[in-house]
Amino acid sequence: MTVYHFVGIKGSGMSALAQVLHDMGYVVQGSDYDKKFFTQIALENAGITILPFAEENIQPGMTIIAGNAFPDTHPEIVAAMKLGLPILRYHKFLGDLSKGFISVAVTGAHGKTSTTGLLAHVMGGAKPTSYLIGDGTGKGIAKSDYFVFEACEYRRHFLSYYPDYAIMTNIDYDHPDYFANIEDVFEAFQKMALQVNKGIIACGDDEQLQGIQAKVPVILYGFAEENDFQARNIQVSEQGTTFDVHVRNNYYETFTIPTYGKHNVLNAVAVIALCQYENLDTETVKAQLTTFTGVKRRFSEKEIGNQIVIDDYAHHPTEITATVDSARQKYPNREIVAVFQPHTYSRTQAFLNEFADSLNLADQVYLCEIFGSAREHQGKLSIEDLQEKVPGAELISEETTEILRKHDNSVILFMGAGDIQKFQAAYEKLLEVK
């Protein structure tokens, strides 16, 4: 049996894929940097070997799955080429794997990971379902009917997929280091839509998605009456959010989710629509929705003393707005404090004003230094450029998190896609000491 060797196994998608293959009975190992990543915990728990990068890791008989962050000049990939081993990029391998199931690709500029996690949880309660989630979580279920997976639009990687279904949550301008403008993003999604084989579940409230054309039925969901699946009568309580779903203006059922914010309602309606389209048991769907505990780094909460500390992956203005909205709905009587680390100079430059607008929705803002990506280590602007546009915003470092203690009975949102967790860890350690 071949050994699947993952180059960059700690990547969120790579880690999840390694877990899927491991569960399916394949021999899996991988390599990466020695630095600790939250994605490696699941790999270690599964007993999957993680090695430091080294040419010696590559042996005859292996199949190489290469993370998209690593070029063909990477020493391990070069060694594999010399041995004539099969080398497959992550998205190519995932595309081939998905063909063996009734596949559901979840895509969109925002909400992919949360929706994929919710869909996997709900469908898994009704039928055997394998899944790959972009928070580093993956599961391969024996004799699965379905395979639910996150499909990323970056560098048009999702064009490697030909799924039976696609859920499209929204189209928004992001990844300015790759996409030229919103029209460029739309073109990528349009091409993806033409590769879907059975049906598309698309958010009809999203202006861009309203223009999507496909060879298969497009089922629209959202809050507007024009949608095929519409959420109405939204009620917020301590238990979460309850809403009615109408299918083509006819009452279908009432559902409750243990989360808050309009974006979470939309994600749930997308999942409900797909499950109804596949004739999955409605009562099972209702029950599964109430027990979803969320995905990693999406509104992950801790109560420490009289503060609520939340870790969230929000790194785009739209996502920051949604996270603040969720916090306001769940904790209407508490101060909302945002601790934000911008991710990449190009994104910060492109959305400087939009970042300011979304952050100004919080009661107090603290800003961390910009986190550069592997593709860019510095840019023309600095964190002070953003600070100038957010009245009252203060700069914060790992060494100065003590200042957060003064926000008594508050909700503190640590937001970002870089290493914002180290700021949260420093603050939590400080609280333990005191």
C-alpha positions in Angstrom: 0.0 0.0 0.0 1.3 3.4 -0.9 2.3 5.9 1.8 0.7 9.4 1.3 3.3 12.0 2.3 2.0 15.5 2.9 4.4 18.4 2.3 3.0 21.0 4.7 0.7 18.8 6.7 -0.1 21.4 9.3 -2.0 23.6 6.8 -5.7 23.7 7.7 -6.8 22.0 4.5 -3.9 19.6 4.4 -4.4 18.6 8.0 -8.1 17.9 7.4 -7.3 15.8 4.2 -4.7 13.8 6.0 -7.3 12.9 8.7 -9.8 11.9 6.0 -7.3 9.5 4.3 -6.1 8.1 7.7 -9.7 7.3 8.6 -10.2 5.6 5.3 -7.4 3.2 6.1 -4.5 4.7 4.2 -1.0 5.1 5.5 -0.4 8.8 6.0 2.5 10.9 7.2 3.7 14.4 6.6 6.2 17.1 7.2 6.2 20.8 8.2 7.9 23.5 10.1 8.7 22.8 13.8 6.5 25.8 14.8 3.4 24.7 16.8 0.1 25.1 14.9 -3.4 24.4 16.3 -4.1 22.1 13.3 -1.5 19.5 14.5 -3.4 18.5 17.6 -5.9 16.4 15.6 -3.1 14.8 13.7 -1.2 13.9 16.9 -4.4 12.5 18.4 -4.9 10.3 15.3 -1.3 9.0 15.6 -0.3 10.6 12.2 3.5 11.0 12.0 4.7 14.7 11.6 8.3 15.2 10.6 10.5 18.3 10.2 11.1 19.2 6.6 13.9 17.1 5.2 14.8 15.5 1.8 15.3 12.2 3.6 11.5 12.0 4.3 10.9 11.2 0.6 11.2 7.5 -0.1 10.4 5.3 -3.1 6.8 4.1 -3.3 5.3 7.3 -1.8 2.6 9.5 -3.3 3.2 13.1 -2.5 0.5 15.6 -1.7 1.9 19.1 -1.8 0.5 22.0 0.0 -0.3 25.0 -2.2 2.0 27.3 -0.1 5.1 25.3 -1.1 6.7 25.8 -4.6 8.1 23.1 -6.8 11.5 24.2 -5.7 10.9 23.0 -2.1 13.6 20.4 -1.3 11.1 17.6 -0.6 9.2 18.2 -3.8 12.6 18.3 -5.7 13.5 15.0 -4.1 10.2 13.4 -5.1 10.7 14.6 -8.7 14.1 12.9 -8.8 12.6 9.6 -7.7 9.8 10.0 -10.2 7.1 9.8 -7.5 3.5 11.0 -8.2 3.1 14.6 -6.9 -0.4 16.0 -6.5 -1.3 19.5 -5.4 -3.8 19.6 -2.5 -6.8 20.9 -4.6 -6.2 18.4 -7.4 -6.1 15.5 -5.1 -9.2 16.7 -3.2 -11.0 17.1 -6.5 -10.3 13.5 -7.5 -11.2 12.2 -4.1 -14.6 13.9 -4.1 -15.7 12.1 -7.2 -16.3 8.9 -5.2 -19.2 10.4 -3.3 -22.3 12.5 -3.6 -20.2 15.6 -3.1 -21.1 19.0 -1.7 -18.6 21.9 -2.2 -19.2 24.9 0.1 -17.7 28.1 -1.2 -18.0 31.8 -0.8 -15.9 34.8 0.2 -17.1 34.5 3.8 -18.7 31.8 5.9 -17.2 28.7 4.1 -15.8 27.1 7.2 -18.8 27.7 9.5 -21.2 26.5 6.8 -19.1 23.4 6.0 -19.0 22.5 9.6 -22.7 23.0 10.1 -23.5 21.0 7.0 -21.3 18.1 8.0 -22.8 18.0 11.4 -26.4 18.1 10.2 -26.1 15.7 7.3 -24.0 13.3 9.4 -27.0 12.9 11.7 -29.1 11.6 8.8 -26.7 9.7 6.5 -23.0 8.6 6.7 -21.1 11.7 5.7 -17.3 12.3 5.3 -16.1 15.9 5.5 -13.2 18.2 5.2 -13.5 21.6 7.0 -11.1 24.5 6.6 -10.4 24.7 10.3 -8.2 21.7 10.1 -10.9 19.1 10.8 -11.5 16.1 8.6 -13.3 12.8 8.9 -13.5 9.8 6.6 -16.6 7.7 7.3 -16.7 4.1 6.0 -19.3 3.7 3.2 -20.2 7.4 3.2 -23.1 8.5 1.1 -21.9 12.1 1.1 -18.6 14.0 1.1 -18.9 17.6 2.3 -15.9 19.8 1.7 -14.7 23.5 1.8 -13.9 24.9 -1.6 -11.6 27.9 -1.6 -11.7 30.5 -4.4 -8.1 31.7 -3.8 -6.1 31.3 -7.0 -9.2 29.7 -8.5 -8.3 26.4 -6.7 -12.0 25.5 -6.6 -12.0 25.0 -10.3 -10.4 21.6 -9.6 -13.7 20.5 -8.3 -16.8 19.1 -10.1 -19.2 18.6 -7.2 -22.7 17.3 -7.3 -23.9 20.3 -5.3 -22.4 23.6 -4.4 -23.4 26.0 -1.6 -22.4 29.6 -2.4 -22.6 31.9 0.6 -21.6 35.2 -1.1 -19.2 36.8 -3.6 -17.1 39.6 -2.2 -13.7 41.2 -3.2 -10.9 39.6 -1.2 -7.4 38.3 -1.8 -6.3 41.5 -3.6 -2.8 40.0 -4.1 -4.5 37.7 -6.6 -7.9 39.0 -7.8 -8.0 42.2 -9.7 -11.5 43.4 -8.7 -15.0 42.1 -7.8 -15.6 41.3 -11.5 -12.6 39.0 -11.5 -13.9 37.2 -8.4 -17.4 36.9 -10.0 -15.9 35.4 -13.1 -14.2 32.7 -11.0 -17.4 31.8 -9.2 -19.3 31.8 -12.5 -16.9 29.3 -14.0 -17.2 27.2 -10.8 -21.0 27.2 -11.1 -20.8 25.7 -14.6 -18.9 22.7 -13.1 -21.7 21.7 -10.7 -23.6 18.6 -11.7 -26.9 18.5 -9.7 -27.7 21.8 -8.1 -26.5 25.1 -6.5 -27.7 26.5 -3.2 -26.9 30.2 -3.5 -27.7 33.2 -1.2 -30.2 35.2 -3.1 -29.7 38.3 -0.9 -26.2 38.6 -2.3 -26.2 41.0 -5.2 -23.4 39.2 -7.0 -24.8 35.7 -6.7 -28.1 37.0 -8.2 -26.3 37.0 -11.5 -24.9 33.5 -11.3 -25.8 31.3 -14.3 -25.7 27.5 -14.3 -26.6 24.3 -16.2 -28.4 23.0 -13.1 -31.1 24.3 -10.8 -30.1 27.3 -8.7 -32.0 27.4 -5.4 -31.9 30.8 -3.7 -32.0 31.3 0.1 -32.1 34.4 2.3 -34.3 36.9 4.0 -36.0 38.4 0.9 -39.3 37.1 -0.3 -38.0 36.4 -3.8 -35.9 33.5 -2.4 -36.9 29.9 -2.7 -36.0 29.3 0.9 -36.8 32.3 3.1 -36.1 32.9 6.9 -38.9 34.8 8.6 -39.9 35.7 12.2 -36.4 35.7 13.7 -36.4 35.6 17.5 -33.3 35.9 19.7 -33.2 34.3 23.2 -30.6 33.0 25.6 -30.9 29.6 23.9 -29.9 31.1 20.5 -31.9 32.1 17.4 -35.3 30.7 16.3 -36.7 31.3 12.8 -39.4 30.1 10.4 -38.4 28.8 7.0 -40.8 29.3 4.1 -40.3 27.4 0.9 -41.5 29.4 -2.1 -43.7 31.4 0.3 -45.2 28.3 2.0 -44.5 27.7 5.6 -42.1 24.7 5.9 -40.8 24.4 9.5 -39.5 26.3 12.5 -35.8 25.9 13.4 -33.5 26.9 16.3 -29.7 27.3 16.2 -27.6 27.9 19.3 -25.8 30.9 17.6 -26.4 34.5 16.9 -26.2 37.0 14.0 -27.8 37.2 10.6 -24.9 35.4 9.0 -25.5 32.3 11.1 -29.2 32.3 10.2 -28.2 32.4 6.5 -25.7 29.6 6.9 -28.4 27.5 8.6 -31.0 28.2 5.8 -28.4 27.1 3.2 -28.0 23.8 5.0 -31.7 23.3 5.5 -32.3 23.9 1.7 -29.7 21.3 0.7 -31.0 18.8 3.2 -34.6 19.3 1.9 -33.4 19.0 -1.7 -31.9 15.7 -0.8 -35.0 14.6 1.1 -33.2 14.1 4.4 -35.5 13.7 7.5 -36.7 17.2 8.6 -36.9 16.2 12.3 -33.3 15.0 12.2 -32.2 18.2 10.6 -34.0 20.2 13.3 -32.4 18.2 16.1 -28.8 18.4 14.6 -29.0 22.2 14.2 -29.6 22.6 17.9 -26.5 20.6 18.8 -23.9 22.2 16.6 -21.0 23.5 18.7 -19.2 25.4 16.0 -15.9 25.1 14.3 -12.4 26.1 15.4 -11.6 29.8 15.5 -15.1 30.9 14.7 -16.6 32.8 17.7 -14.8 30.4 20.1 -15.7 31.6 23.6 -14.2 31.4 27.1 -15.5 33.0 30.3 -12.6 34.2 32.4 -13.6 36.1 35.5 -16.3 38.5 34.5 -15.1 38.8 30.9 -16.1 36.8 27.8 -13.0 36.2 25.7 -13.6 35.2 22.0 -11.2 33.9 19.4 -12.4 34.5 15.8 -10.8 34.2 12.4 -12.4 37.4 11.1 -9.8 39.1 8.8 -12.0 40.9 6.3 -14.3 43.9 7.0 -17.5 41.9 6.2 -16.4 39.2 8.7 -15.5 41.7 11.4 -19.0 43.3 11.1 -20.6 39.8 11.4 -18.5 38.9 14.5 -19.3 42.2 16.2 -23.0 41.7 15.3 -23.0 38.2 16.9 -21.4 39.6 20.1 -24.0 42.4 20.3 -26.9 40.0 19.9 -25.6 37.5 22.4 -24.4 40.0 24.9 -26.5 43.1 24.4 -25.6 44.6 27.8 -21.9 44.3 27.7 -19.1 46.5 26.2 -17.7 45.0 23.0 -13.9 45.3 22.8 -12.1 44.5 19.5 -8.5 43.4 19.4 -7.6 43.1 15.7 -4.6 42.0 13.8 -4.7 42.8 10.1 -3.6 40.0 7.8 -1.4 40.9 4.9 -0.4 44.3 3.8 -2.2 44.1 0.4 -5.6 43.3 2.1 -5.0 46.1 4.7 -4.2 48.6 1.9 -7.1 47.5 -0.3 -9.7 47.7 2.5 -8.3 50.4 4.8 -11.5 52.5 5.0 -13.7 49.4 5.2 -11.7 48.0 8.1 -12.1 51.3 9.9 -15.9 51.3 9.3 -16.3 47.7 10.7 -14.0 48.2 13.7 -15.9 51.4 14.6 -18.9 49.2 15.3 -17.1 48.0 18.5 -17.0 50.1 21.7 -13.2 50.1 22.0 -10.6 49.0 19.5 -7.0 47.8 20.0 -4.8 47.1 17.0 -1.8 44.7 16.6 1.0 45.0 14.1 0.1 43.9 10.6 0.8 40.1 10.0 2.6 39.7 6.7 2.0 36.5 4.8 4.6 34.1 3.3 4.2 36.1 0.0 4.8 39.5 1.5 6.7 40.6 4.6 6.3 44.3 4.4 4.2 46.9 2.7 3.9 50.6 2.1 1.5 51.3 5.0 1.7 50.7 8.8 -0.7 49.9 11.5 -0.8 53.6 12.3 -2.5 54.3 9.0 -5.5 52.2 10.2 -5.3 53.6 13.7 -5.8 57.1 12.3 -9.1 56.1 10.9 -10.5 54.5 14.1 -11.1 57.2 16.7 -9.8 56.1 20.1 -8.0 53.0 18.8 -4.9 52.1 20.7 -1.9 49.9 19.7 -1.3 46.7 21.7 1.4 44.1 21.9 1.9 40.8 23.7 3.6 42.7 26.5 0.8 45.3 26.9 -2.3 43.2 27.0 -2.7 44.2 30.7 -4.7 47.2 29.5 -7.6 44.9 28.6 -8.2 44.2 32.3 -9.8 47.6 32.7 -12.8 46.5 30.5 -14.9 45.1 33.3 -17.8 42.8 32.4 -16.9 43.1 28.7 -16.7 40.9 25.6 -13.2 40.9 24.2 -12.9 39.8 20.5 -9.5 38.7 19.4 -9.8 38.7 15.6 -7.4 37.9 12.8 -6.0 35.2 10.5 -2.3 35.6 11.5 -1.0 34.8 15.0 -3.5 36.8 17.0 -3.8 33.8 19.3 -0.5 34.7 20.9 -2.0 38.0 22.1 -5.0 36.1 23.6 -2.6 33.6 25.2 -0.5 36.3 26.7 -3.6 38.0 28.1 -5.0 34.7 29.5 -1.7 33.9 31.1 -1.7 37.3 32.7 -5.2 36.7 34.2 -4.0 33.3 35.6 -1.0 35.0 37.3 -3.2 37.7 38.8 
